[in-house]
Amino acid sequence: MPTRSDDQSRGFDTSRFLKQLTERPGVYRMYGVDGAILYVGKARNLRKRVSSYFRKTGLAPKTEALVARIHDIEITITGSETEALLLEQNLIKSLRPPYNILMRDDKSYPYIYLSSHQDYPSLTFRRGRTKKGGGTWFGPYPSSGAVKESLNILQKIFKIRSCNESYFRNRSRPCLQYQINRCTAPCVEFITPEAYQQDVRHATMFLEGKNPAIINDLMEAMELAAKTLEFEKAAAYRDQINHLRHVQEQQSVDSEGGDADVIALSQDAGIVCVVVIIVRGGRVLGTKDYFPRYSIEQSEAELIGAFLGQFYFGGDVKRDFPRDVLVAAEVEGRELLEQALSEGAGREVRIRGNVRGERRKWLELAETNARQTLLTHLASKETVYRRLLALRELLELTETPSRMECFDISHSHGENTVASCVVFDENGPLKSDYRLYNIEGITGGDDYAAMRQVLTRRYQKLVSGDGKRPDLVFIDGGKGQLNIAREVFESLNISDIPLIGVAKGVTRRAGMEQLIDALTGDVFRVPADSPALHLIQHIRDESHRFAITGHRARRDKKRRQSTLEGIEGVGPKRRRDLIRYFGGIQEIRKASIDEIAKVRGISKTLADTIYAALHNE
């Protein structure tokens, strides 16, 4: 998902880029002024990791030299840190950035090798898979660090030896690994072959992904230890379970086989972003984003269909046709496009949307990247400035507005009413100045009274000298809400502030909004492709989102008795199963949606709800 600095004449805008950067895991690519790749890195939290390059002190000389050359940064969001590891490796191999360490032996992935010893086999690290010596191979893993971490955990849990055969045969007494409880000393037969083979069987089952039985055994042991008041032992079992799940994290970027172009679309405030993820041989090779111009009357199916036609057959670029084109929406003219793609490729090419497993994850990844890219574009300085100029011209303002405020009301059947005030300046959303107002003492569902209360509370402070004066105020609503706002402004003697109502219009479709000028009472529409309308839509949508978020938080605060009890669909039995499976609420917070869905009775949809509730999404 490329995320670019738009003001190229002034170099890379660090503060703006970091402000909108996501906190999800992913990969970042740094480019110089000439567009040449400088560095590829991965991150568990993209905002924290990328921000660390731009701190004022504590940077190594090599890092300072890298930062001085940065003119652009692209990011790709991934589903997990493990996926980021794999994508980072693929990009380093293909791009060979000068500031990365390029390993000479990077042509082979690391594996875990279980030797063929009849009684006491070992588990060891191996680079590259061979057919010599028999034994069993597990992998490949995303990095040597992942293998070493896996072996470290397996030694702690199952105590399988990691020494070579020569060292093993010549021992006359236990080594240090036995002393630190990392091995059962099979070299001096401190453990029977039968008991050792049981540990090997468990370790093999785990590495093959057949770990539910092992985890159930550990959970039963944990519960038994807790019942007998052996809490330290129970905590150790809990940690072992969590380590096992972490090592076995599914690696959707490196799934077996599959050539596909994964395409997702996101649209907001009159802008459409299409993201294409290239998958070859089951690995994500990179992403590309596009911002096509379109008419507001076009449906999503029409947009995707038109984009696919231009992407594969328009222009001078010869495309590498995949076997599958995965899309997250219906495609207009799908049969015709499939026929054209198949003829161009000389084989069958399918356009698919209803997919499962790893392909479903690719689609979700593309949708996430499309949304994040669109938000980044909307927040860019060039986009906001162009829209501000168009807004000034549309409303015939004497100066370009530098502070705009918008208000909206949200409630559930008149209960838990909340009003939002969002603020935009010349840089876009000014989230530090956002405010939520709990509305009290009114008749439930009376939006007019709610609007009167929030505007009075907000602008009484302005009259008393507390608060910043806006250059323009928007009201999300029709003439009724706007009249209330005008009355409040007149009573407070601030009627010189321009006041605009934003009504959805008869069709209530985006792009069909009606604007109402409180001063003149004029009602007018703006062309759907107007940058000024796009800015108004952005402000209005943000106020609506913020109001709904505040309302839900207020509603859930009343409902919630504990972190899990406040989640719809999670009753006593499911809460108990979740706690039993993960060992505690902190571990549930750390789990991914896929991990939560592994709990008995938890569907993927419910897992998504639980994850969102625990992360305030």
C-alpha positions, -999 to 999 in steps of 0.1 A, spaced: 0 0 0 21 30 -12 17 60 10 34 90 -5 44 126 5 25 149 -19 45 181 -14 76 169 -33 90 203 -37 95 206 1 108 171 6 93 144 29 67 158 53 76 137 84 51 150 109 21 147 85 31 112 74 36 99 109 4 115 122 -18 94 98 3 62 99 -14 31 112 -3 11 143 -9 -22 126 19 -46 116 34 -43 82 64 -35 59 79 -1 51 100 9 21 122 40 21 131 58 -12 155 85 -21 149 117 -42 155 98 -74 130 71 -66 157 45 -58 150 21 -30 171 27 2 157 4 29 131 -22 35 120 -30 71 92 -47 90 73 -36 121 49 -49 147 36 -13 150 43 7 119 38 41 135 61 34 164 88 18 142 89 44 115 87 72 141 119 59 157 139 69 126 129 106 130 137 112 167 161 140 174 187 121 193 201 86 198 204 76 161 234 56 148 255 73 121 243 48 95 207 55 104 213 93 103 227 89 68 197 69 57 172 94 72 189 123 55 183 107 21 146 97 26 123 114 2 94 90 2 81 61 22 57 33 12 40 9 36 21 -24 32 -1 -35 61 0 -72 69 -22 -95 90 5 -102 115 42 -96 123 50 -130 109 35 -121 76 56 -89 77 87 -109 82 80 -130 51 71 -100 29 102 -82 41 123 -111 30 107 -113 -4 112 -75 -10 148 -75 2 155 -104 -23 138 -86 -52 148 -50 -45 182 -55 -28 182 -21 -10 216 -7 -1 209 -1 35 198 -36 43 221 -64 53 221 -88 23 229 -124 34 250 -145 11 230 -176 20 196 -160 16 186 -184 -11 174 -210 13 148 -208 41 156 -222 76 140 -254 89 137 -275 121 152 -310 116 142 -340 137 171 -366 134 166 -402 127 181 -416 159 161 -446 169 157 -439 206 167 -403 213 164 -381 182 174 -344 183 157 -312 172 182 -288 155 184 -258 132 191 -264 95 195 -239 66 180 -255 35 164 -289 31 184 -320 20 176 -356 15 206 -369 34 204 -387 67 166 -393 67 148 -377 96 119 -353 95 119 -316 83 96 -289 96 92 -255 79 102 -234 61 102 -206 87 103 -169 79 137 -163 95 165 -180 114 153 -161 145 119 -178 142 135 -212 141 158 -205 171 128 -191 190 108 -222 182 137 -245 193 141 -225 225 105 -229 234 103 -266 224 133 -272 246 116 -255 275 84 -274 271 94 -309 258 131 -309 267 142 -325 235 180 -325 230 196 -302 205 232 -316 205 249 -332 175 253 -370 173 291 -370 181 286 -349 212 257 -371 222 276 -404 219 306 -392 239 289 -379 270 296 -396 303 276 -371 325 248 -346 318 256 -313 302 246 -278 312 213 -281 293 202 -307 319 213 -285 348 191 -256 335 161 -279 329 163 -278 291 170 -314 285 162 -348 302 198 -361 297 191 -390 273 229 -392 267 233 -409 301 198 -425 300 183 -404 327 150 -408 308 137 -440 293 134 -442 255 96 -447 259 92 -415 279 115 -395 256 95 -407 226 64 -394 242 80 -359 244 91 -363 208 56 -373 197 42 -342 214 68 -320 198 62 -335 164 24 -331 167 29 -295 176 53 -287 147 28 -305 123 0 -282 135 -17 -310 154 -15 -292 187 -51 -290 200 -46 -323 219 -13 -310 234 -29 -277 245 -59 -295 260 -35 -316 280 -17 -285 292 -50 -267 300 -61 -297 321 -28 -297 339 -31 -260 345 -66 -264 359 -55 -293 381 -26 -272 394 -49 -243 402 -73 -265 421 -45 -279 442 -33 -243 448 -1 -248 429 -4 -213 413 32 -209 401 29 -243 383 -4 -232 368 11 -200 356 40 -219 340 15 -241 321 -4 -209 310 29 -194 297 37 -227 278 3 -226 261 7 -190 250 43 -198 237 30 -227 218 3 -207 201 27 -179 193 51 -202 175 24 -219 156 10 -186 142 -3 -191 107 17 -176 80 -8 -165 54 18 -147 33 38 -179 27 10 -203 20 15 -231 -6 11 -222 -42 -13 -197 -58 -9 -169 -84 -34 -142 -79 -40 -104 -82 -60 -94 -52 -80 -62 -57 -100 -41 -32 -117 -8 -34 -124 19 -8 -143 51 -14 -150 81 8 -156 119 4 -158 116 -34 -124 97 -37 -119 61 -48 -88 41 -40 -81 7 -56 -53 -14 -41 -38 -43 -61 -18 -70 -41 4 -92 -63 7 -128 -51 29 -153 -70 38 -187 -58 17 -181 -27 38 -151 -16 29 -115 -15 54 -97 -38 41 -62 -34 12 -37 -37 2 -8 -58 -25 18 -53 -46 38 -78 -70 67 -76 -92 66 -106 -116 94 -115 -152 84 -116 -188 97 -118 -208 97 -85 -235 77 -103 -212 47 -108 -218 17 -86 -190 -3 -70 -195 -31 -95 -191 -7 -123 -160 9 -108 -143 -25 -103 -152 -37 -138 -140 -5 -155 -107 -6 -134 -100 -43 -144 -104 -35 -181 -80 -6 -179 -56 -23 -156 -50 -54 -178 -57 -40 -213 -52 -2 -211 -19 16 -217 15 3 -229 23 -19 -198 22 -56 -205 6 -73 -175 16 -107 -161 -18 -124 -161 -24 -144 -129 -45 -176 -126 -70 -159 -104 -82 -123 -99 -97 -120 -64 -121 -91 -58 -141 -82 -27 -171 -70 -47 -194 -78 -76 -179 -71 -110 -199 -57 -139 -192 -76 -171 -174 -104 -153 -179 -130 -180 -166 -108 -207 -135 -98 -186 -128 -135 -178 -129 -144 -215 -106 -115 -224 -81 -123 -196 -81 -160 -206 -74 -151 -242 -46 -128 -231 -30 -153 -209 -35 -183 -232 -51 -203 -203 -81 -200 -180 -82 -169 -157 -110 -167 -132 -124 -136 -114 -134 -148 -79 -149 -131 -49 -163 -159 -27 -131 -175 -15 -120 -191 18 -88 -197 38 -56 -180 28 -73 -163 -2 -99 -148 21 -71 -134 42 -55 -119 11 -88 -101 3 -91 -88 38 -55 -76 36 -63 -57 4 -94 -41 19 -74 -29 49 -47 -15 27 -72 3 5 -89 19 34 -56 30 50 -43 44 17 -75 64 11 -73 79 46 -37 88 40 -46 105 7 -75 124 23 -51 137 49 -24 148 25 -15 185 25 -20 190 -13 -54 174 -13 -67 194 17 -53 227 3 -69 222 -31 -102 215 -14 -100 245 9 -95 268 -21 -125 253 -39 -146 257 -7 -136 293 -4 -147 299 -40 -179 280 -36 -191 298 -5 -176 331 -16 -156 336 15 -132 366 19 -104 343 32 -95 306 31 -110 290 63 -83 278 86 -106 263 112 -139 245 105 -162 228 130 -190 203 123 -217 190 147 -238 158 147 -262 140 170 -263 103 177 -286 81 200 -304 48 202 -342 54 202 -336 86 221 -313 70 248 -277 79 256 -277 109 233 -243 122 223 -233 152 202 -200 154 184 -179 184 174 -151 176 149 -125 202 138 -106 205 105 -79 230 98 -55 236 68 -39 202 76 -71 182 76 -87 166 108 -75 182 140 -83 153 163 -68 169 194 -97 194 193 -125 169 188 -151 170 215 -180 147 226 -209 161 246 -233 139 267 -267 154 262 -289 155 293 -323 169 304 -341 167 271 -369 146 257 -355 114 242 -351 117 204 -354 155 203 -325 162 179 -334 199 178 -331 202 216 -298 182 215 -284 205 188 -294 236 208 -277 222 240 -244 213 223 -241 245 204 -249 266 235 -224 247 256 -197 250 229 -200 287 220 -208 301 254 -172 293 262 -162 312 231 -181 343 242 -165 341 277 -131 341 261 -124 303 264 -120 284 232 -109 290 196 -131 308 171 -140 289 140 -140 304 105 -168 282 93 -194 259 110 -212 230 94 -244 214 108 -252 178 98 -289 181 91 -316 200 73 -333 233 77 -347 224 112 -313 218 128 -298 248 109 -325 271 122 -317 260 158 -281 268 151 -289 302 137 -310 310 168 -281 300 191 -256 321 172 -279 351 173 -285 348 210 -248 347 216 -240 375 192 -217 354 170 -239 354 139 -210 367 118 -196 332 117 -207 315 84 -231 287 91 -239 259 66 -263 230 69 -255 197 51 -287 178 42 -286 144 25 -311 153 -1 -341 134 -14 -322 103 -26 -299 103 5 -270 92 -17 -235 104 -14 -229 132 -39 -265 143 -38 -262 165 -7 -279 198 -4 -261 228 12 -281 254 31 -268 288 39 -281 300 72 -276 337 64 -296 337 31 -316 306 34 -305 295 -1 -305 258 -8 -281 246 -35 -263 215 -48 -227 212 -58 -214 190 -87 -205 155 -74 -168 159 -86 -163 192 -68 -133 192 -44 -153 215 -22 -181 190 -19 -155 162 -12 -142 183 17 -176 189 31 -184 152 28 -152 143 46 -160 167 75 -196 156 77 -187 118 76 -161 123 103 -186 141 126 -210 113 121 -184 86 128 -172 104 159 -208 108 172 -216 72 167 -183 61 184 -191 83 214 -227 71 216 -216 34 215 -190 41 242 -216 57 264 -241 29 258 -216 2 264 -203 18 295 -237 13 311 -239 -23 299 -204 -34 307 -197 -50 340 -164 -65 329 -143 -64 297 -159 -96 283 -194 -92 297 -199 -60 276 -195 -79 243 -226 -89 226 -228 -127 220 -203 -136 247 -222 -152 275 -210 -169 307 -200 -202 289 -181 -185 262 -164 -162 287 -153 -192 306 -141 -210 275 -121 -179 264 -104 -176 298 -97 -213 299 -82 -213 264 -60 -182 268 -54 -182 306 -64 -146 311 -78 -114 297 -44 -100 288 -36 -130 266 -70 -126 249 -61 -90 240 -29 -102 225 -46 -128 203 -54 -123 167 -89 -128 153 -79 -162 139 -66 -173 173 -98 -162 190 -119 -181 164 -101 -213 174 -119 -213 208 -148 -238 208 -181 -220 201 -165 -188 187 -172 -181 151 -151 -159 128 -177 -132 130 -179 -133 168 -141 -134 170 -140 -102 150 -165 -86 173 -145 -97 204 -113 -84 189 -129 -50 180 -144 -46 215 -111 -54 232 -92 -29 210 -118 -2 209 -123 -4 171 
